[in-house]
Amino acid sequence: MENFTPITESLIQGDIEKLTGLVQTALDQGASAGKLLNDVLIPGMDVVGERMESGDMFIAEVLMSARAMGVAVEKLKPLLGDGESASAGKVIIGTVKGDLHDIGKNLVSMMMGSAGFEVIDLGVDIGPENFVAAIKEQNASVVGLSALLTTTMPMMKQTVDAICESGLRDQVKIIVGGAPVNQSFADEIGADGYAADAGAASKLAKSYRN
Ligand code: B12
């Protein structure tokens, strides 16, 4: 096993109490919040993403790590100077209209947040017009659509079409995901990308940065 710092280890284990205690100690000893985030916590979440993709971590474990990361990020947020917390970009995410499943979407949302994106999670049952309004309002560069039902997959196409009709298509990368969705469906409806899990989704969004 790789040689992780105790902070990274408690993050991977999803041990919120231990993680927040260790982060506090590091801060008390003079560590910078930005360094902790960028050099310790985010690389830790990258490990979680890799283990998820390779099947070495179960969803429940990933959720625990993601929650622990969320708590640590909340703790560091007020201490981060503007320069240190430069956002990787804005991501709008939501489950499409007619679909109420949100566990996977929340996971993607958390992983992207951990990767430094500013994530605006619209929630579930989101109509095409709401996605369009949010992209416009937030000036987002990536939009993620989630669907878990075969019956709501056509709503993904309607959402992509609405984004095209709104004239915002050139401004955003559209990525899709959810158990019934795959790469060829993404291609068929004119999305930019598909990712099978939260780790891959975050990687995909990062690949659009440059
Ligand atoms: C939990 C669950 C529910 C819960 C949802 C609770 C919640 N808050 O989400 C409840 C009980 C409410 C529910 C309701 C229904 N459900 Co349901 N549900 C499930 C179940 C068991 C698990 C889904 C889940 O959370 N998986 C775990 C997460 C982590 O995985 P995930 O969602 O796939 O997400 C990952 C990836 O897909 C990807 N991803 C997800 N979103 C996105 C987005 C982007 C942008 C990207 C890049 C990636 C990405 O990353 C995620 C993390 O790795 C599935 C079965 C299954 N095995 O999928 C059925 C399932 C999806 N449900 C099903 C059905 C039929 C229903 C109902 C119609 C049942 C009914 N008769 O009322 C209703 C529909 C309600 C509605 N309108 O949406 C069927 C769908 C069948 C089909 N082919 O369409 C399934 C497959 C069960 C089955 N085998 O019959 N359900």
Boltz pocket constraint, residues with backbone or C-beta under 6 A from the ligand:
constraints:
  - pocket:
      binder: B
      contacts: [[A, 59], [A, 98], [A, 99], [A, 100], [A, 101], [A, 102], [A, 103], [A, 104], [A, 105], [A, 107], [A, 108], [A, 143], [A, 144], [A, 145], [A, 146], [A, 147], [A, 148], [A, 149], [A, 150], [A, 151], [A, 175], [A, 176], [A, 177], [A, 178], [A, 179], [A, 180], [A, 194], [A, 195], [A, 196], [A, 197], [A, 198], [A, 199], [A, 201]]
      max_distance: 6.0
